[in-house]
């Protein structure tokens, strides 16, 4: 199952706080049907049918089924990017 680092949880909460999404919202990760290695991240008001819900210390991530398969044994982290941005980074567990 996807593991969130403390940095990832903080970044996701910051993203959600800056959106107009409802309190039950989360970050939704989906796979690109045209490129099996590409993932898309969006703010969602709730999970879609079939999504896997990861909840860690109140931070919610919704994984579309294909994305859940890709991320099953991964860690989601947040690393500083240019000009004060934050990039989400996926790496293997262990």
Buried (B, 14 or more C-beta within 10 A) or exposed (E): EBBBBEBBBBBBBEBBEEEEBEEEBBBBBBBEEEEEEEBEBEBBBBBEEEBBEBEBEEBBBBBBBBBBEBBEEBBBBBEEEEEEEBEBBBEEEE
